[in-house]
Structures are given as C-alpha cells and as structure tokens.
Amino acid sequence: MIGISGDSLPCHKAFVEARAVPFPLLSDMHRSVMAAYGVLDEDRNVAFRSTFVVDRDGVLRWGQAGDRQMTRDGREILRVLDRIQALRTA
C-alpha cells in the first residue's frame, strides 16, 4: 500500500512522523497521477479525496472519489482486497 498526495516530501515526512504512518507516501507535486486517475480538481489544484485499488499486475480493480466532505468506507476497501486475494488463490 502507498499513499499519494500533492504535498511536498518535507510535508510527507512530518505527516509520517506525527502519525506513525506504516506505508510510504509519494509526492505528486506536478499533479500527473491525479490527472491520470481523473481526480484532479483543476479549479483548486488539488485531488478529490479518492482511493484506488491496483493489483500486483498493475490493473485498476476498484476506485472511488468524492469531495472533501465524503468519507471512505474502510470495510468496502477490505472487501475488495479480500476478493482480489480470493481470486488470486482460486
């Protein structure tokens, strides 16, 4: 698992240290990943809150995006991950 945001590397470092984030954070300061996944809010130059599940083969398996007031459902993400794992072992 990785996280991606438009914040700088020093911001990511401070965020990881303050919250003990157990996964790497990548910086998308040029907004290329945001644009590629269709979640760049060009008016505000930020990404919509979004989560994507990409499998080990690089295939986008699931995604959701919404504005900053939307919350993500961790149970749904875990369901998707469990299903992908089941398909790999079938």
C-alpha positions as CSV (number, residue, x, y, z in Angstrom):
1,M,0.0,0.0,0.0
2,I,1.2,3.5,-0.8
3,G,-0.3,6.9,-0.3
4,I,0.0,9.7,-2.9
5,S,-0.7,13.4,-2.4
6,G,0.3,16.7,-3.9
7,D,2.2,17.7,-0.8
8,S,6.0,18.1,-0.8
9,L,8.4,15.5,0.6
10,P,9.1,17.5,3.8
11,C,5.3,17.7,4.4
12,H,5.0,13.9,3.9
13,K,8.0,13.3,6.3
14,A,6.3,15.4,9.0
15,F,3.0,13.7,8.5
16,V,4.5,10.2,8.7
17,E,6.4,11.1,11.9
18,A,3.4,12.7,13.6
19,R,1.0,9.9,12.8
20,A,3.3,6.8,12.5
21,V,2.0,6.1,9.0
22,P,3.1,2.5,8.3
23,F,3.3,2.8,4.5
24,P,5.2,5.0,2.0
25,L,3.8,8.3,0.8
26,L,4.6,9.6,-2.7
27,S,4.6,13.2,-3.7
28,D,2.6,14.2,-6.8
29,M,3.5,17.8,-6.8
30,H,3.1,18.0,-10.6
31,R,-0.4,16.5,-10.4
32,S,0.4,13.9,-13.1
33,V,-1.0,11.0,-11.1
34,M,-4.1,13.0,-10.1
35,A,-4.8,13.9,-13.7
36,A,-4.1,10.3,-14.9
37,Y,-6.7,8.9,-12.5
38,G,-9.2,11.7,-13.2
39,V,-9.3,13.1,-9.7
40,L,-7.6,16.5,-10.2
41,D,-9.8,19.4,-9.2
42,E,-8.2,21.9,-11.6
43,D,-10.0,24.9,-10.1
44,R,-8.4,24.3,-6.7
45,N,-5.3,22.4,-8.0
46,V,-5.9,19.6,-5.5
47,A,-7.1,16.0,-5.8
48,F,-10.6,14.9,-4.9
49,R,-10.5,12.5,-1.9
50,S,-10.0,9.2,-3.6
51,T,-9.0,5.6,-3.0
52,F,-7.9,3.2,-5.7
53,V,-7.0,-0.5,-5.5
54,V,-4.4,-1.6,-8.1
55,D,-3.5,-5.2,-8.1
56,R,0.0,-6.6,-8.3
57,D,-0.2,-6.8,-12.1
58,G,-0.9,-3.0,-12.3
59,V,-4.6,-3.5,-13.1
60,L,-7.0,-0.9,-11.6
61,R,-9.5,-3.1,-9.8
62,W,-11.6,-0.6,-7.8
63,G,-11.8,3.1,-7.1
64,Q,-13.9,5.8,-5.6
65,A,-13.6,9.6,-5.4
66,G,-15.5,12.4,-3.9
67,D,-15.2,15.8,-2.4
68,R,-13.6,16.6,0.9
69,Q,-16.9,16.1,2.8
70,M,-17.1,12.5,1.6
71,T,-15.7,9.7,3.9
72,R,-14.3,6.5,2.7
73,D,-15.6,3.2,3.9
74,G,-12.7,1.0,5.1
75,R,-15.0,-2.1,5.2
76,E,-15.6,-1.8,1.4
77,I,-11.9,-1.4,0.7
78,L,-11.2,-4.5,2.8
79,R,-14.0,-6.4,1.0
80,V,-12.4,-5.6,-2.4
81,L,-8.9,-6.6,-1.1
82,D,-10.3,-9.9,0.2
83,R,-12.0,-10.6,-3.1
84,I,-8.8,-9.9,-5.1
85,Q,-6.9,-12.2,-2.8
86,A,-9.6,-14.9,-3.2
87,L,-9.3,-14.6,-7.0
88,R,-5.6,-15.0,-6.9
89,T,-5.7,-18.2,-4.9
90,A,-8.6,-19.8,-6.9
